[in-house]
Amino acid sequence: MTQSPKDPLHGVTLEAILNSLVECFGWDGLAQRIDIRCFKSDPSIKSSLTFLRKTPWARQKVEALYIQTLKG
């Protein structure tokens, strides 16, 4: 799958996406929006990145929320 420069995820790392969402919503707000245990139980950037890199459906939800925050 090729990404065009118009793609909002183009050139943005998963870590940058996660940091942005945590800054915007905090861990509690993120856990409310995306029901993932790594956001609820002792959350950290490192553990969340590990989980998201191994779990495509969760990563898609995080990326979708990030795109939604860019639009809104």
HTML snippet that shows the backbone in 3Dmol.js (N, CA, C, O; Angstrom):
<script src="https://3Dmol.org/build/3Dmol-min.js"></script>
<div id="view" style="width:600px;height:400px;position:relative"></div>
<script>
const pdb = `
ATOM      1  N   MET A   1       0.846  -1.179   0.000  1.00  0.00           N
ATOM      2  CA  MET A   1       0.000   0.000   0.000  1.00  0.00           C
ATOM      3  C   MET A   1       0.891   1.241   0.000  1.00  0.00           C
ATOM      4  O   MET A   1       1.729   1.413   0.885  1.00  0.00           O
ATOM      5  N   THR A   2       0.706   2.082  -0.976  1.00  0.00           N
ATOM      6  CA  THR A   2       1.489   3.305  -1.043  1.00  0.00           C
ATOM      7  C   THR A   2       0.700   4.440  -0.429  1.00  0.00           C
ATOM      8  O   THR A   2      -0.526   4.494  -0.528  1.00  0.00           O
ATOM      9  N   GLN A   3       1.421   5.341   0.203  1.00  0.00           N
ATOM     10  CA  GLN A   3       0.784   6.483   0.836  1.00  0.00           C
ATOM     11  C   GLN A   3       1.158   7.741   0.069  1.00  0.00           C
ATOM     12  O   GLN A   3       2.316   7.945  -0.294  1.00  0.00           O
ATOM     13  N   SER A   4       0.173   8.569  -0.168  1.00  0.00           N
ATOM     14  CA  SER A   4       0.426   9.812  -0.869  1.00  0.00           C
ATOM     15  C   SER A   4       0.702  10.919   0.143  1.00  0.00           C
ATOM     16  O   SER A   4       0.350  10.790   1.316  1.00  0.00           O
ATOM     17  N   PRO A   5       1.328  12.001  -0.302  1.00  0.00           N
ATOM     18  CA  PRO A   5       1.578  13.125   0.604  1.00  0.00           C
ATOM     19  C   PRO A   5       0.295  13.715   1.201  1.00  0.00           C
ATOM     20  O   PRO A   5       0.354  14.384   2.232  1.00  0.00           O
ATOM     21  N   LYS A   6      -0.855  13.479   0.574  1.00  0.00           N
ATOM     22  CA  LYS A   6      -2.113  13.976   1.118  1.00  0.00           C
ATOM     23  C   LYS A   6      -2.613  13.113   2.274  1.00  0.00           C
ATOM     24  O   LYS A   6      -3.522  13.515   3.000  1.00  0.00           O
ATOM     25  N   ASP A   7      -2.034  11.948   2.444  1.00  0.00           N
ATOM     26  CA  ASP A   7      -2.401  11.057   3.545  1.00  0.00           C
ATOM     27  C   ASP A   7      -1.945  11.690   4.863  1.00  0.00           C
ATOM     28  O   ASP A   7      -0.761  11.993   5.015  1.00  0.00           O
ATOM     29  N   PRO A   8      -2.847  11.892   5.805  1.00  0.00           N
ATOM     30  CA  PRO A   8      -2.459  12.544   7.062  1.00  0.00           C
ATOM     31  C   PRO A   8      -1.470  11.726   7.895  1.00  0.00           C
ATOM     32  O   PRO A   8      -0.827  12.269   8.793  1.00  0.00           O
ATOM     33  N   LEU A   9      -1.342  10.445   7.613  1.00  0.00           N
ATOM     34  CA  LEU A   9      -0.400   9.598   8.351  1.00  0.00           C
ATOM     35  C   LEU A   9       0.974   9.536   7.687  1.00  0.00           C
ATOM     36  O   LEU A   9       1.906   8.947   8.235  1.00  0.00           O
ATOM     37  N   HIS A  10       1.096  10.138   6.518  1.00  0.00           N
ATOM     38  CA  HIS A  10       2.355  10.093   5.783  1.00  0.00           C
ATOM     39  C   HIS A  10       3.483  10.768   6.575  1.00  0.00           C
ATOM     40  O   HIS A  10       3.411  11.956   6.891  1.00  0.00           O
ATOM     41  N   GLY A  11       4.507   9.999   6.882  1.00  0.00           N
ATOM     42  CA  GLY A  11       5.675  10.542   7.568  1.00  0.00           C
ATOM     43  C   GLY A  11       5.517  10.705   9.074  1.00  0.00           C
ATOM     44  O   GLY A  11       6.412  11.229   9.737  1.00  0.00           O
ATOM     45  N   VAL A  12       4.381  10.259   9.622  1.00  0.00           N
ATOM     46  CA  VAL A  12       4.142  10.380  11.062  1.00  0.00           C
ATOM     47  C   VAL A  12       4.352   9.007  11.701  1.00  0.00           C
ATOM     48  O   VAL A  12       3.746   8.021  11.280  1.00  0.00           O
ATOM     49  N   THR A  13       5.198   8.949  12.699  1.00  0.00           N
ATOM     50  CA  THR A  13       5.463   7.669  13.359  1.00  0.00           C
ATOM     51  C   THR A  13       4.329   7.322  14.321  1.00  0.00           C
ATOM     52  O   THR A  13       3.579   8.191  14.766  1.00  0.00           O
ATOM     53  N   LEU A  14       4.225   6.043  14.624  1.00  0.00           N
ATOM     54  CA  LEU A  14       3.229   5.590  15.586  1.00  0.00           C
ATOM     55  C   LEU A  14       3.474   6.231  16.951  1.00  0.00           C
ATOM     56  O   LEU A  14       2.528   6.566  17.664  1.00  0.00           O
ATOM     57  N   GLU A  15       4.724   6.397  17.306  1.00  0.00           N
ATOM     58  CA  GLU A  15       5.051   7.030  18.586  1.00  0.00           C
ATOM     59  C   GLU A  15       4.572   8.482  18.616  1.00  0.00           C
ATOM     60  O   GLU A  15       4.047   8.941  19.630  1.00  0.00           O
ATOM     61  N   ALA A  16       4.750   9.197  17.517  1.00  0.00           N
ATOM     62  CA  ALA A  16       4.285  10.588  17.451  1.00  0.00           C
ATOM     63  C   ALA A  16       2.762  10.662  17.539  1.00  0.00           C
ATOM     64  O   ALA A  16       2.214  11.560  18.178  1.00  0.00           O
ATOM     65  N   ILE A  17       2.085   9.715  16.896  1.00  0.00           N
ATOM     66  CA  ILE A  17       0.623   9.657  16.955  1.00  0.00           C
ATOM     67  C   ILE A  17       0.170   9.431  18.393  1.00  0.00           C
ATOM     68  O   ILE A  17      -0.715  10.123  18.898  1.00  0.00           O
ATOM     69  N   LEU A  18       0.788   8.458  19.036  1.00  0.00           N
ATOM     70  CA  LEU A  18       0.410   8.127  20.408  1.00  0.00           C
ATOM     71  C   LEU A  18       0.701   9.280  21.364  1.00  0.00           C
ATOM     72  O   LEU A  18      -0.127   9.596  22.218  1.00  0.00           O
ATOM     73  N   ASN A  19       1.855   9.903  21.233  1.00  0.00           N
ATOM     74  CA  ASN A  19       2.187  11.057  22.078  1.00  0.00           C
ATOM     75  C   ASN A  19       1.182  12.189  21.890  1.00  0.00           C
ATOM     76  O   ASN A  19       0.774  12.834  22.856  1.00  0.00           O
ATOM     77  N   SER A  20       0.789  12.424  20.653  1.00  0.00           N
ATOM     78  CA  SER A  20      -0.182  13.476  20.363  1.00  0.00           C
ATOM     79  C   SER A  20      -1.531  13.175  21.008  1.00  0.00           C
ATOM     80  O   SER A  20      -2.158  14.065  21.583  1.00  0.00           O
ATOM     81  N   LEU A  21      -1.978  11.926  20.915  1.00  0.00           N
ATOM     82  CA  LEU A  21      -3.261  11.547  21.489  1.00  0.00           C
ATOM     83  C   LEU A  21      -3.237  11.615  23.015  1.00  0.00           C
ATOM     84  O   LEU A  21      -4.210  12.041  23.638  1.00  0.00           O
ATOM     85  N   VAL A  22      -2.134  11.199  23.607  1.00  0.00           N
ATOM     86  CA  VAL A  22      -2.013  11.261  25.066  1.00  0.00           C
ATOM     87  C   VAL A  22      -2.006  12.715  25.522  1.00  0.00           C
ATOM     88  O   VAL A  22      -2.606  13.047  26.545  1.00  0.00           O
ATOM     89  N   GLU A  23      -1.342  13.572  24.781  1.00  0.00           N
ATOM     90  CA  GLU A  23      -1.309  14.991  25.116  1.00  0.00           C
ATOM     91  C   GLU A  23      -2.702  15.605  24.993  1.00  0.00           C
ATOM     92  O   GLU A  23      -3.093  16.450  25.799  1.00  0.00           O
ATOM     93  N   CYS A  24      -3.429  15.181  23.996  1.00  0.00           N
ATOM     94  CA  CYS A  24      -4.754  15.734  23.734  1.00  0.00           C
ATOM     95  C   CYS A  24      -5.803  15.219  24.725  1.00  0.00           C
ATOM     96  O   CYS A  24      -6.583  16.005  25.263  1.00  0.00           O
ATOM     97  N   PHE A  25      -5.824  13.907  24.967  1.00  0.00           N
ATOM     98  CA  PHE A  25      -6.887  13.297  25.762  1.00  0.00           C
ATOM     99  C   PHE A  25      -6.439  12.800  27.134  1.00  0.00           C
ATOM    100  O   PHE A  25      -7.267  12.614  28.026  1.00  0.00           O
ATOM    101  N   GLY A  26      -5.134  12.585  27.308  1.00  0.00           N
ATOM    102  CA  GLY A  26      -4.659  11.934  28.522  1.00  0.00           C
ATOM    103  C   GLY A  26      -4.926  10.429  28.420  1.00  0.00           C
ATOM    104  O   GLY A  26      -5.666   9.985  27.542  1.00  0.00           O
ATOM    105  N   TRP A  27      -4.335   9.666  29.301  1.00  0.00           N
ATOM    106  CA  TRP A  27      -4.509   8.205  29.242  1.00  0.00           C
ATOM    107  C   TRP A  27      -5.963   7.819  29.518  1.00  0.00           C
ATOM    108  O   TRP A  27      -6.497   6.922  28.864  1.00  0.00           O
ATOM    109  N   ASP A  28      -6.612   8.488  30.482  1.00  0.00           N
ATOM    110  CA  ASP A  28      -7.998   8.152  30.815  1.00  0.00           C
ATOM    111  C   ASP A  28      -8.930   8.439  29.642  1.00  0.00           C
ATOM    112  O   ASP A  28      -9.791   7.622  29.314  1.00  0.00           O
ATOM    113  N   GLY A  29      -8.759   9.582  29.020  1.00  0.00           N
ATOM    114  CA  GLY A  29      -9.589   9.929  27.877  1.00  0.00           C
ATOM    115  C   GLY A  29      -9.356   9.009  26.692  1.00  0.00           C
ATOM    116  O   GLY A  29     -10.287   8.670  25.961  1.00  0.00           O
ATOM    117  N   LEU A  30      -8.119   8.613  26.512  1.00  0.00           N
ATOM    118  CA  LEU A  30      -7.789   7.686  25.426  1.00  0.00           C
ATOM    119  C   LEU A  30      -8.423   6.322  25.687  1.00  0.00           C
ATOM    120  O   LEU A  30      -8.946   5.693  24.767  1.00  0.00           O
ATOM    121  N   ALA A  31      -8.377   5.864  26.940  1.00  0.00           N
ATOM    122  CA  ALA A  31      -8.980   4.580  27.308  1.00  0.00           C
ATOM    123  C   ALA A  31     -10.497   4.613  27.138  1.00  0.00           C
ATOM    124  O   ALA A  31     -11.102   3.589  26.818  1.00  0.00           O
ATOM    125  N   GLN A  32     -11.116   5.766  27.346  1.00  0.00           N
ATOM    126  CA  GLN A  32     -12.563   5.889  27.143  1.00  0.00           C
ATOM    127  C   GLN A  32     -12.921   5.806  25.664  1.00  0.00           C
ATOM    128  O   GLN A  32     -13.950   5.239  25.297  1.00  0.00           O
ATOM    129  N   ARG A  33     -12.077   6.368  24.828  1.00  0.00           N
ATOM    130  CA  ARG A  33     -12.357   6.394  23.392  1.00  0.00           C
ATOM    131  C   ARG A  33     -11.998   5.090  22.696  1.00  0.00           C
ATOM    132  O   ARG A  33     -12.674   4.678  21.753  1.00  0.00           O
ATOM    133  N   ILE A  34     -10.933   4.439  23.162  1.00  0.00           N
ATOM    134  CA  ILE A  34     -10.488   3.174  22.580  1.00  0.00           C
ATOM    135  C   ILE A  34     -10.310   2.191  23.733  1.00  0.00           C
ATOM    136  O   ILE A  34      -9.421   2.353  24.569  1.00  0.00           O
ATOM    137  N   ASP A  35     -11.155   1.182  23.768  1.00  0.00           N
ATOM    138  CA  ASP A  35     -11.169   0.230  24.877  1.00  0.00           C
ATOM    139  C   ASP A  35     -10.050  -0.804  24.717  1.00  0.00           C
ATOM    140  O   ASP A  35     -10.265  -1.912  24.226  1.00  0.00           O
ATOM    141  N   ILE A  36      -8.849  -0.405  25.147  1.00  0.00           N
ATOM    142  CA  ILE A  36      -7.676  -1.272  25.080  1.00  0.00           C
ATOM    143  C   ILE A  36      -7.035  -1.288  26.462  1.00  0.00           C
ATOM    144  O   ILE A  36      -6.817  -0.237  27.066  1.00  0.00           O
ATOM    145  N   ARG A  37      -6.737  -2.479  26.956  1.00  0.00           N
ATOM    146  CA  ARG A  37      -6.205  -2.620  28.309  1.00  0.00           C
ATOM    147  C   ARG A  37      -4.897  -1.869  28.515  1.00  0.00           C
ATOM    148  O   ARG A  37      -4.653  -1.356  29.608  1.00  0.00           O
ATOM    149  N   CYS A  38      -4.043  -1.792  27.485  1.00  0.00           N
ATOM    150  CA  CYS A  38      -2.758  -1.110  27.669  1.00  0.00           C
ATOM    151  C   CYS A  38      -2.928   0.396  27.902  1.00  0.00           C
ATOM    152  O   CYS A  38      -1.987   1.062  28.332  1.00  0.00           O
ATOM    153  N   PHE A  39      -4.123   0.939  27.622  1.00  0.00           N
ATOM    154  CA  PHE A  39      -4.409   2.332  27.920  1.00  0.00           C
ATOM    155  C   PHE A  39      -5.000   2.497  29.320  1.00  0.00           C
ATOM    156  O   PHE A  39      -4.990   3.595  29.876  1.00  0.00           O
ATOM    157  N   LYS A  40      -5.514   1.403  29.887  1.00  0.00           N
ATOM    158  CA  LYS A  40      -6.207   1.466  31.173  1.00  0.00           C
ATOM    159  C   LYS A  40      -5.338   1.037  32.353  1.00  0.00           C
ATOM    160  O   LYS A  40      -5.366   1.668  33.410  1.00  0.00           O
ATOM    161  N   SER A  41      -4.582  -0.014  32.175  1.00  0.00           N
ATOM    162  CA  SER A  41      -3.838  -0.612  33.278  1.00  0.00           C
ATOM    163  C   SER A  41      -2.358  -0.272  33.168  1.00  0.00           C
ATOM    164  O   SER A  41      -1.654  -0.817  32.316  1.00  0.00           O
ATOM    165  N   ASP A  42      -1.882   0.631  34.032  1.00  0.00           N
ATOM    166  CA  ASP A  42      -0.482   1.051  34.065  1.00  0.00           C
ATOM    167  C   ASP A  42       0.025   1.453  32.674  1.00  0.00           C
ATOM    168  O   ASP A  42       0.978   0.858  32.170  1.00  0.00           O
ATOM    169  N   PRO A  43      -0.601   2.450  32.054  1.00  0.00           N
ATOM    170  CA  PRO A  43      -0.246   2.820  30.676  1.00  0.00           C
ATOM    171  C   PRO A  43       1.125   3.487  30.568  1.00  0.00           C
ATOM    172  O   PRO A  43       1.551   4.238  31.446  1.00  0.00           O
ATOM    173  N   SER A  44       1.786   3.188  29.473  1.00  0.00           N
ATOM    174  CA  SER A  44       3.038   3.862  29.134  1.00  0.00           C
ATOM    175  C   SER A  44       3.165   3.869  27.617  1.00  0.00           C
ATOM    176  O   SER A  44       2.553   3.060  26.919  1.00  0.00           O
ATOM    177  N   ILE A  45       3.963   4.787  27.130  1.00  0.00           N
ATOM    178  CA  ILE A  45       4.185   4.869  25.686  1.00  0.00           C
ATOM    179  C   ILE A  45       4.824   3.567  25.192  1.00  0.00           C
ATOM    180  O   ILE A  45       4.402   3.009  24.179  1.00  0.00           O
ATOM    181  N   LYS A  46       5.834   3.093  25.903  1.00  0.00           N
ATOM    182  CA  LYS A  46       6.567   1.904  25.467  1.00  0.00           C
ATOM    183  C   LYS A  46       5.669   0.669  25.384  1.00  0.00           C
ATOM    184  O   LYS A  46       5.685  -0.041  24.378  1.00  0.00           O
ATOM    185  N   SER A  47       4.888   0.409  26.434  1.00  0.00           N
ATOM    186  CA  SER A  47       4.035  -0.784  26.414  1.00  0.00           C
ATOM    187  C   SER A  47       2.932  -0.651  25.362  1.00  0.00           C
ATOM    188  O   SER A  47       2.568  -1.632  24.713  1.00  0.00           O
ATOM    189  N   SER A  48       2.411   0.543  25.197  1.00  0.00           N
ATOM    190  CA  SER A  48       1.369   0.758  24.199  1.00  0.00           C
ATOM    191  C   SER A  48       1.912   0.573  22.789  1.00  0.00           C
ATOM    192  O   SER A  48       1.252  -0.033  21.945  1.00  0.00           O
ATOM    193  N   LEU A  49       3.105   1.087  22.528  1.00  0.00           N
ATOM    194  CA  LEU A  49       3.718   0.909  21.205  1.00  0.00           C
ATOM    195  C   LEU A  49       3.937  -0.562  20.902  1.00  0.00           C
ATOM    196  O   LEU A  49       3.673  -1.014  19.787  1.00  0.00           O
ATOM    197  N   THR A  50       4.417  -1.313  21.883  1.00  0.00           N
ATOM    198  CA  THR A  50       4.642  -2.748  21.695  1.00  0.00           C
ATOM    199  C   THR A  50       3.340  -3.440  21.314  1.00  0.00           C
ATOM    200  O   THR A  50       3.312  -4.236  20.375  1.00  0.00           O
ATOM    201  N   PHE A  51       2.263  -3.143  22.035  1.00  0.00           N
ATOM    202  CA  PHE A  51       0.964  -3.750  21.757  1.00  0.00           C
ATOM    203  C   PHE A  51       0.435  -3.330  20.390  1.00  0.00           C
ATOM    204  O   PHE A  51      -0.017  -4.172  19.615  1.00  0.00           O
ATOM    205  N   LEU A  52       0.487  -2.042  20.092  1.00  0.00           N
ATOM    206  CA  LEU A  52      -0.072  -1.543  18.836  1.00  0.00           C
ATOM    207  C   LEU A  52       0.679  -2.061  17.615  1.00  0.00           C
ATOM    208  O   LEU A  52       0.078  -2.274  16.562  1.00  0.00           O
ATOM    209  N   ARG A  53       1.975  -2.261  17.747  1.00  0.00           N
ATOM    210  CA  ARG A  53       2.751  -2.785  16.617  1.00  0.00           C
ATOM    211  C   ARG A  53       2.406  -4.240  16.322  1.00  0.00           C
ATOM    212  O   ARG A  53       2.576  -4.701  15.193  1.00  0.00           O
ATOM    213  N   LYS A  54       1.924  -4.964  17.323  1.00  0.00           N
ATOM    214  CA  LYS A  54       1.588  -6.381  17.152  1.00  0.00           C
ATOM    215  C   LYS A  54       0.105  -6.611  16.881  1.00  0.00           C
ATOM    216  O   LYS A  54      -0.295  -7.731  16.565  1.00  0.00           O
ATOM    217  N   THR A  55      -0.711  -5.574  16.999  1.00  0.00           N
ATOM    218  CA  THR A  55      -2.163  -5.730  16.921  1.00  0.00           C
ATOM    219  C   THR A  55      -2.740  -4.750  15.897  1.00  0.00           C
ATOM    220  O   THR A  55      -3.044  -3.605  16.229  1.00  0.00           O
ATOM    221  N   PRO A  56      -2.886  -5.206  14.659  1.00  0.00           N
ATOM    222  CA  PRO A  56      -3.335  -4.303  13.584  1.00  0.00           C
ATOM    223  C   PRO A  56      -4.688  -3.627  13.843  1.00  0.00           C
ATOM    224  O   PRO A  56      -4.843  -2.448  13.523  1.00  0.00           O
ATOM    225  N   TRP A  57      -5.669  -4.338  14.411  1.00  0.00           N
ATOM    226  CA  TRP A  57      -6.985  -3.729  14.626  1.00  0.00           C
ATOM    227  C   TRP A  57      -6.906  -2.575  15.626  1.00  0.00           C
ATOM    228  O   TRP A  57      -7.596  -1.567  15.474  1.00  0.00           O
ATOM    229  N   ALA A  58      -6.072  -2.724  16.637  1.00  0.00           N
ATOM    230  CA  ALA A  58      -5.922  -1.661  17.635  1.00  0.00           C
ATOM    231  C   ALA A  58      -5.198  -0.466  17.026  1.00  0.00           C
ATOM    232  O   ALA A  58      -5.562   0.684  17.273  1.00  0.00           O
ATOM    233  N   ARG A  59      -4.178  -0.745  16.235  1.00  0.00           N
ATOM    234  CA  ARG A  59      -3.442   0.340  15.581  1.00  0.00           C
ATOM    235  C   ARG A  59      -4.363   1.132  14.653  1.00  0.00           C
ATOM    236  O   ARG A  59      -4.279   2.359  14.587  1.00  0.00           O
ATOM    237  N   GLN A  60      -5.230   0.436  13.946  1.00  0.00           N
ATOM    238  CA  GLN A  60      -6.169   1.115  13.049  1.00  0.00           C
ATOM    239  C   GLN A  60      -7.090   2.053  13.820  1.00  0.00           C
ATOM    240  O   GLN A  60      -7.394   3.150  13.353  1.00  0.00           O
ATOM    241  N   LYS A  61      -7.535   1.625  14.996  1.00  0.00           N
ATOM    242  CA  LYS A  61      -8.395   2.482  15.813  1.00  0.00           C
ATOM    243  C   LYS A  61      -7.644   3.722  16.291  1.00  0.00           C
ATOM    244  O   LYS A  61      -8.194   4.824  16.295  1.00  0.00           O
ATOM    245  N   VAL A  62      -6.393   3.539  16.691  1.00  0.00           N
ATOM    246  CA  VAL A  62      -5.575   4.669  17.146  1.00  0.00           C
ATOM    247  C   VAL A  62      -5.333   5.642  15.995  1.00  0.00           C
ATOM    248  O   VAL A  62      -5.455   6.855  16.167  1.00  0.00           O
ATOM    249  N   GLU A  63      -4.991   5.111  14.826  1.00  0.00           N
ATOM    250  CA  GLU A  63      -4.756   5.971  13.666  1.00  0.00           C
ATOM    251  C   GLU A  63      -6.028   6.707  13.260  1.00  0.00           C
ATOM    252  O   GLU A  63      -5.972   7.879  12.887  1.00  0.00           O
ATOM    253  N   ALA A  64      -7.170   6.033  13.329  1.00  0.00           N
ATOM    254  CA  ALA A  64      -8.440   6.673  12.982  1.00  0.00           C
ATOM    255  C   ALA A  64      -8.768   7.808  13.953  1.00  0.00           C
ATOM    256  O   ALA A  64      -9.242   8.865  13.534  1.00  0.00           O
ATOM    257  N   LEU A  65      -8.521   7.598  15.232  1.00  0.00           N
ATOM    258  CA  LEU A  65      -8.758   8.653  16.225  1.00  0.00           C
ATOM    259  C   LEU A  65      -7.822   9.836  15.977  1.00  0.00           C
ATOM    260  O   LEU A  65      -8.228  10.991  16.109  1.00  0.00           O
ATOM    261  N   TYR A  66      -6.578   9.547  15.621  1.00  0.00           N
ATOM    262  CA  TYR A  66      -5.610  10.614  15.329  1.00  0.00           C
ATOM    263  C   TYR A  66      -6.090  11.448  14.132  1.00  0.00           C
ATOM    264  O   TYR A  66      -6.051  12.678  14.176  1.00  0.00           O
ATOM    265  N   ILE A  67      -6.532  10.789  13.089  1.00  0.00           N
ATOM    266  CA  ILE A  67      -7.005  11.498  11.898  1.00  0.00           C
ATOM    267  C   ILE A  67      -8.233  12.348  12.261  1.00  0.00           C
ATOM    268  O   ILE A  67      -8.375  13.479  11.796  1.00  0.00           O
ATOM    269  N   GLN A  68      -9.107  11.791  13.089  1.00  0.00           N
ATOM    270  CA  GLN A  68     -10.285  12.516  13.533  1.00  0.00           C
ATOM    271  C   GLN A  68      -9.919  13.778  14.314  1.00  0.00           C
ATOM    272  O   GLN A  68     -10.571  14.812  14.168  1.00  0.00           O
ATOM    273  N   THR A  69      -8.878  13.693  15.143  1.00  0.00           N
ATOM    274  CA  THR A  69      -8.461  14.870  15.900  1.00  0.00           C
ATOM    275  C   THR A  69      -7.835  15.929  15.000  1.00  0.00           C
ATOM    276  O   THR A  69      -7.929  17.122  15.288  1.00  0.00           O
ATOM    277  N   LEU A  70      -7.200  15.503  13.917  1.00  0.00           N
ATOM    278  CA  LEU A  70      -6.625  16.465  12.974  1.00  0.00           C
ATOM    279  C   LEU A  70      -7.718  17.244  12.253  1.00  0.00           C
ATOM    280  O   LEU A  70      -7.572  18.439  11.992  1.00  0.00           O
ATOM    281  N   LYS A  71      -8.805  16.565  11.937  1.00  0.00           N
ATOM    282  CA  LYS A  71      -9.919  17.199  11.218  1.00  0.00           C
ATOM    283  C   LYS A  71     -10.731  18.110  12.113  1.00  0.00           C
ATOM    284  O   LYS A  71     -11.271  19.120  11.661  1.00  0.00           O
ATOM    285  N   GLY A  72     -10.816  17.746  13.397  1.00  0.00           N
ATOM    286  CA  GLY A  72     -11.685  18.497  14.305  1.00  0.00           C
ATOM    287  C   GLY A  72     -10.910  19.509  15.035  1.00  0.00           C
ATOM    288  O   GLY A  72     -11.468  20.244  15.850  1.00  0.00           O
TER     289      GLY A  72
END
`;
const viewer = $3Dmol.createViewer("view");
viewer.addModel(pdb, "pdb");
viewer.setStyle({}, {cartoon: {color: "spectrum"}});
viewer.zoomTo();
viewer.render();
</script>
